[in-house]
């Protein structure tokens, strides 16, 4: 049997969780079953991948809407059996265009965030939310990263038989492979944040109360458009000695392993990779209950290696009472706290099986 042609869409090589999961999927996809092409809105961004240039189609557009003509042209040219879309605003447009230009192509979405919240915070939010409600029930399949996400998608009108829960993959050996942990010098609690510096991540919510906690230091790894605003808060609150920006770090795991706790004050997420990575390194996590996808990690919640806070006040109270790790003078890599996870291979296998199920189901119909 000839392999199925599949288009996998990404906006760019931005250093986000959705991008890294998608590239990992492509690198581990069964090439005997799928003849893949990575369609890029543009190839900007720091992420690197082991994908042949012949398999990358660069639409070379600053915004997705500017790439629509070339996208439809490429779809009609190569006639893929499946398109895998990774962002809801792209998925919505594909569903509209599918009816007109490529009705026989199956469209499968991988949702990176909880759609009800993430769509509230994009330009033209009301239009996108209404289009999502109207268009998404016609999707052929959806990959959700958590039980909470699946429940929300069902509420949005998507048939539960079209949804598969597949949690994000972890490269266990790579994450834990480094010579020495890195820790901010001195005594006291050492917490770390790793991620994009954007409104979604909620750093602006925790910086103001650091001034009221003794012997604490926050290391921030990442870049983003909120950095100047965060710097302004730090200066206004006079906490320059309590916060350190390291910028974009290609391999942040030594810093995460050396910290006492990873903190994630996000306003919304899907299933954040950084939490899975931190637990893999043996570093406990403090996060917000707003990240409902984390409730699937019930073992970690029960043993308190994942501490969920209902609001910022509870997070503040928690930080004032947490102990420093015993080996803080010379921190060692701790035993992994994540017992059940998808490897990159198992994730790719589960996604492949789900896509094949959708293909065969539609053949019967």
Secondary structure, 3 states (H helix, E strand, C coil): CCCEEEEEEECCCCCCHHHHHHHHHHHHCCCCCEEEEEEECCCCCCCCCCCCHHHEEECCCCCHHHHHHHHHHHHHHHCCCEEEECCHHHHHHHHHHHHHHCCCCEEEEECCCCHHHHHHHCCCHHHHHHHHHHHHHHCCEEEECCHHHHHHHHHCCCCHHHEEECCCECCHHHHCCCCCCCCCCCCCEEEEEECCCCHHHCHHHHHHHHHHCCCEEEEEECCCCCHHHHHHHHHHCCCHHHEEEEECCCCCHHHHHHCCEEEECCCCCCCCHHHHHHHHCCCEEEEECCCHHHHHCHHHHHCCCEEEECCHHHHHHHHCCCCCCCCHHHCCCCCCCCCCCECHHHHHHHHHHHHHHHHHHHHHC
